[in-house]
Amino acid sequence: MNYNEIIKIIVLRFNETFHTNYRIIFNTRDNILNSNPSFSISKSAGGFYDNKTKTIYLFSDVVDKINYKNYDNKNGTYNNGLAFLILACFHELEHRLQNECPEKLRLQFDFAQEIYSIERFIIILGSSAPELMEVDYKKFHDNFWLEIDADIKGVDNAISFSKAYNIECINPKYYKLFSQYNNYRIQSYDILTMINQFLKIANKYKANVINSDYLPSKILNYFDKNGNLKNIDDLMKIQDSSIIQYIVSSPEFLKSINQSELTKEQCQFIINCISKVLNEHYFKRNFIEQNKKQMDFIIEELKNYTQISLTNSKTSDSMANEKYYIYLPSKLGSLQAMQFNNSKNR
C-alpha cells in the first residue's frame, strides 16, 4: 500500500466509527498552498486543519525528510516516515473530536473534557493578555492535555492499525518510546497550574466567561452570572466535578475568602481539597525526579527518529509552579490550626 491508500483506510475507519466526515489530504507543502492561496501557514508547520471543509492537510515533505534522515535504519528495513504519518493521522483526527464533538471521545480521564475547554480558553485568550501568561505555550505545547491525549490515542491506534494491516516496516521501538513519553507526560501533567492560568485570564475577561462559546456548562457552573468565581457555599454544592479541588486550591479562590468567617464545614472542605492537591503534587514530583534522566534520553531518541527542524516542544520539565506549592502547605497548616483552636474552645 502507498501512503495515500493507508491514509484513505485510516480516515474511512475513523469516520465509520465516530460518524464523522473528515478528510485528510497528503501532498507537498507547495502543491497544497498553491492550490489554496488563501491559506497562511507557518514555515515550521507539518500540516494544518481547514475548518470550512473539515479537511486535515499533511505535508508529504515532512515524511520524505524523515525517511531521508534514515535514523536507526541502516538496512532499510523500516519506514520511519510512514510510522510518523500513521501516528500523525490518528493524532489529528483525535483533535477534531476534542474540538468539535468531545461527547464521542473514548477512554478519557475523568478531568479530560473540563480540561480541554479550559486549555482552549487559555490558548485563544492568552494571546490577548501575554502579561497574564505564566504557562509558556510554545515551550510546553506537548504538555497540554489536548496534545497528551491526542498522542496517547495516536500511538495506540497506530500500533493497532499497523498490526491489523500487517504493516511490517514500522519500527516497534519508535512507538514504544513514544508510549513511554506519553506515560511520563500523564504523570507530570499539573492540573493546578492550568487551573491557576485559566482563572487568571478568566478574571480579566469575565464577559468572555459568561458569554463564551468555548466553555461548556460544566465549567460555567464554577462562576456566577457576572463571571466571578462562586463563593464557598455555592462551590460546595457542585456535584460531579473532577477539578473542584484545584479550583478551591487556586490563589483566585483562596484570596477571596475571609478565613476567620469560615464555618467548620467550609474549613474542612477547603482542607480536604488542598490536601488532595498537595498529595498528588508530591507523588508527581517524586515521579519526575526518579524518571527525568531516563525521559531526557527517550526524548532525544524520539527527536532522532522524526525531528527535521530546530522546532521542538518535547520536554521532561514540569510546568508546576513550585513557589505556589510552597504557599499551599502554609495555608493548609493555618486552616488546620484554626479548626483545632475552634474545636478546643467549644
C-alpha positions in Angstrom: 0.0 0.0 0.0 1.2 3.5 -0.7 0.8 6.4 1.7 -2.5 7.7 0.3 -4.1 4.3 0.3 -3.1 3.9 4.0 -4.5 7.4 4.8 -7.7 6.5 3.0 -8.2 3.4 5.1 -7.5 5.3 8.3 -10.0 8.1 7.5 -12.6 5.6 6.4 -12.4 3.5 9.5 -12.4 6.6 11.8 -15.4 8.2 10.1 -17.3 4.9 10.3 -16.5 4.5 13.9 -17.4 8.1 15.1 -19.9 9.0 12.4 -17.8 12.0 11.2 -16.9 13.2 7.7 -13.3 14.3 8.0 -10.8 14.2 5.1 -7.0 14.1 5.0 -5.1 15.5 2.0 -1.5 14.4 1.8 0.7 16.3 -0.6 3.7 18.6 -0.8 3.5 21.9 1.0 3.9 23.8 -2.2 1.2 21.9 -4.0 -1.3 22.4 -1.1 -0.6 26.1 -0.7 -0.6 26.8 -4.5 -4.0 25.1 -4.7 -5.3 27.2 -1.7 -3.7 30.7 -1.9 -5.8 31.9 1.0 -4.1 29.6 3.4 -1.5 31.2 5.7 0.6 28.6 7.4 3.8 28.9 9.4 7.0 27.6 7.9 7.6 25.1 10.7 4.1 23.5 10.4 3.9 19.9 9.3 0.2 20.3 8.4 -3.0 22.2 9.4 -6.7 21.9 9.6 -9.2 23.8 7.4 -12.5 24.2 9.4 -14.6 25.2 6.4 -14.0 22.0 4.5 -13.3 19.8 7.6 -10.1 18.8 5.9 -6.8 17.9 7.5 -3.7 18.7 5.4 -0.4 16.9 6.0 2.8 17.8 4.2 4.5 14.9 2.4 7.7 16.9 2.5 7.9 16.1 6.2 7.7 12.3 5.6 10.3 12.5 2.9 12.7 14.3 5.1 12.2 11.8 8.0 12.9 8.9 5.6 16.0 10.7 4.2 17.3 11.1 7.8 17.1 7.2 7.9 17.7 7.0 11.7 18.2 3.5 13.1 17.5 2.1 9.7 20.9 1.1 8.2 19.5 -2.0 6.4 16.5 -0.1 5.0 14.1 -2.4 7.0 11.9 0.4 8.4 9.9 3.3 7.1 10.2 6.0 9.8 8.2 8.4 7.7 5.3 6.0 7.5 5.4 5.4 11.3 5.2 9.1 11.8 2.4 9.5 9.2 0.1 6.9 10.7 0.6 8.4 14.2 0.0 11.9 12.8 -3.3 10.9 11.1 -4.8 9.5 14.3 -3.4 12.4 16.3 -5.0 15.0 14.1 -8.3 13.1 13.9 -8.4 12.9 17.7 -8.0 16.7 17.8 -11.1 17.0 15.7 -13.2 15.0 18.2 -11.7 17.1 21.1 -12.7 20.3 19.5 -15.9 19.5 17.7 -17.6 16.5 19.3 -16.0 15.7 22.7 -19.0 13.6 23.6 -17.8 11.0 21.1 -14.4 10.6 22.8 -13.5 7.3 24.4 -11.2 6.1 27.2 -10.9 9.5 28.8 -9.6 10.6 32.2 -12.3 12.0 34.5 -11.0 15.5 34.2 -10.3 15.4 30.4 -13.3 17.2 29.0 -13.2 20.0 31.5 -9.5 20.5 30.9 -10.0 20.5 27.1 -12.2 23.6 27.3 -10.0 25.3 29.9 -6.9 24.8 27.7 -8.7 26.1 24.6 -9.8 29.2 26.6 -6.1 29.8 27.6 -4.8 29.3 24.1 -7.4 31.6 22.5 -7.5 34.4 25.0 -4.0 34.1 26.4 -2.5 35.7 23.3 -4.6 38.8 24.0 -3.1 39.1 27.5 0.6 38.0 27.3 1.2 39.7 30.7 -1.0 37.2 32.4 0.6 34.1 30.8 2.6 32.1 33.3 2.5 28.9 31.1 4.7 29.2 28.1 2.6 27.6 25.4 5.4 27.3 22.8 7.7 25.6 25.3 5.0 23.4 26.9 2.9 22.7 23.9 3.4 19.0 24.3 2.5 19.2 28.0 -1.1 20.5 27.3 -3.6 17.7 27.9 -5.1 18.3 24.4 -1.7 17.2 23.0 -1.1 14.4 25.5 -4.4 12.7 24.8 -4.1 13.1 21.1 -0.6 11.4 21.3 -1.9 8.6 23.5 -4.7 7.8 21.0 -2.3 8.4 18.1 0.2 5.8 19.3 -2.3 3.2 20.5 -4.3 3.4 17.3 -1.1 3.4 15.1 0.1 0.2 16.8 -3.3 -1.5 16.4 -3.6 -0.3 12.8 -0.1 -1.5 11.8 -0.8 -4.9 13.3 -4.2 -5.2 11.7 -3.0 -4.4 8.2 0.4 -6.3 8.6 2.5 -3.2 8.0 5.8 -4.7 8.9 8.0 -1.8 8.0 7.2 0.0 11.2 10.0 0.1 13.8 8.2 -1.0 17.0 10.9 0.7 19.1 9.7 4.2 17.9 6.1 3.6 19.1 7.4 2.0 22.4 9.5 5.1 23.1 6.5 7.3 22.3 4.3 5.3 24.7 6.9 5.8 27.5 7.0 9.5 26.7 3.2 9.7 26.9 3.1 7.8 30.2 5.6 10.3 31.7 3.5 13.2 30.5 0.4 11.8 32.1 2.2 11.7 35.5 3.8 15.1 35.1 0.7 17.0 34.0 -0.1 19.7 36.6 -3.8 20.4 36.7 -3.5 23.2 39.3 -1.1 25.2 37.2 -3.5 25.0 34.3 -6.4 26.0 36.6 -4.5 28.9 38.0 -3.6 30.1 34.5 -7.3 29.8 33.4 -8.7 31.6 36.4 -6.2 34.5 36.0 -7.3 35.0 32.4 -11.0 34.4 33.2 -10.8 37.1 35.9 -9.8 39.7 33.3 -12.1 38.5 30.6 -15.3 38.0 32.6 -17.6 38.8 29.7 -15.9 36.0 27.7 -16.6 33.6 30.5 -20.3 34.2 30.8 -20.8 34.6 27.0 -18.3 32.0 26.0 -18.6 29.7 23.0 -15.7 27.7 24.3 -16.8 26.9 27.8 -19.4 24.2 28.5 -22.0 24.4 31.2 -19.9 22.2 33.5 -17.2 24.9 33.6 -19.6 27.9 33.7 -21.1 26.2 36.8 -18.0 27.5 38.8 -18.9 31.1 38.0 -21.7 33.4 38.9 -23.8 35.4 36.4 -21.2 38.2 36.5 -18.3 36.0 35.6 -16.9 35.9 39.1 -15.8 32.7 40.8 -18.6 31.4 43.0 -18.4 31.6 46.8 -17.6 28.7 49.1 -21.2 27.7 49.8 -22.0 27.5 46.1 -18.8 25.6 45.2 -19.6 23.1 47.9 -22.9 22.3 46.2 -21.4 21.4 42.9 -21.8 17.8 42.1 -19.9 15.6 39.6 -16.8 17.8 39.4 -13.4 16.3 38.7 -11.5 19.6 39.2 -13.2 21.2 42.2 -10.2 20.6 44.5 -8.0 22.6 42.1 -10.5 25.4 41.8 -10.6 25.6 45.6 -6.8 25.4 46.0 -6.2 28.2 43.5 -5.0 31.7 44.5 -8.0 33.3 42.9 -10.3 31.4 45.3 -8.1 31.3 48.5 -7.5 35.0 48.3 -11.3 35.7 48.1 -12.2 34.0 51.4 -12.2 35.5 54.9 -10.6 32.7 56.8 -11.9 33.9 60.2 -15.5 33.7 59.0 -15.4 30.1 57.7 -17.7 27.6 59.3 -16.4 24.2 60.4 -17.8 22.5 57.3 -16.4 25.1 55.0 -13.0 24.9 56.6 -12.9 21.1 56.4 -14.0 21.3 52.7 -11.1 23.5 51.9 -8.6 21.4 53.9 -9.7 18.3 52.1 -9.3 20.0 48.7 -5.8 21.3 49.5 -4.7 18.0 50.9 -5.8 16.1 47.8 -3.9 18.6 45.5 -0.7 18.5 47.7 -0.7 14.7 47.9 -1.0 14.4 44.1 1.8 17.0 43.6 4.2 15.3 46.0 3.6 12.0 44.2 4.1 13.5 40.8 7.2 15.5 41.8 8.8 12.3 43.2 7.9 10.5 39.9 9.5 13.3 37.8 12.7 13.3 40.0 13.1 9.5 39.6 12.4 9.3 35.9 13.7 12.6 34.4 17.1 11.4 33.3 15.6 8.4 31.5 13.0 10.6 29.9 15.6 13.0 28.6 17.2 10.1 26.9 13.9 8.9 25.4 13.1 12.4 24.2 16.5 12.6 22.4 15.8 9.2 20.8 12.3 10.4 19.6 13.9 13.6 18.1 16.4 11.4 16.3 13.7 9.5 14.6 11.4 12.3 13.4 12.7 15.8 14.2 13.6 17.6 11.0 13.7 21.2 12.2 15.0 23.2 15.1 11.4 23.5 16.5 10.8 21.1 19.4 8.3 21.1 22.2 9.1 17.8 23.8 10.4 18.3 27.3 10.8 16.4 30.6 10.4 19.7 32.5 7.3 20.1 34.7 5.2 23.2 34.3 4.3 23.2 38.0 4.9 26.4 39.9 6.8 25.2 42.9 6.6 28.7 44.6 2.8 28.2 44.8 3.2 24.7 46.2 5.3 26.2 49.0 2.5 28.5 49.8 -0.2 25.8 49.9 1.2 23.8 52.9 1.3 27.0 55.0 -2.3 27.8 54.1 -3.3 24.3 54.9 -1.5 24.5 58.3 -3.2 27.8 59.1 -6.7 26.3 58.3 -5.9 23.2 60.4 -4.7 25.3 63.3 -7.9 27.4 63.2 -10.1 24.4 63.1 -8.2 22.8 66.0 -8.5 26.0 68.1 -12.2 26.3 67.4 -12.9 22.8 68.5 -10.7 23.3 71.6 -12.6 26.4 72.6 -16.0 24.7 72.4 
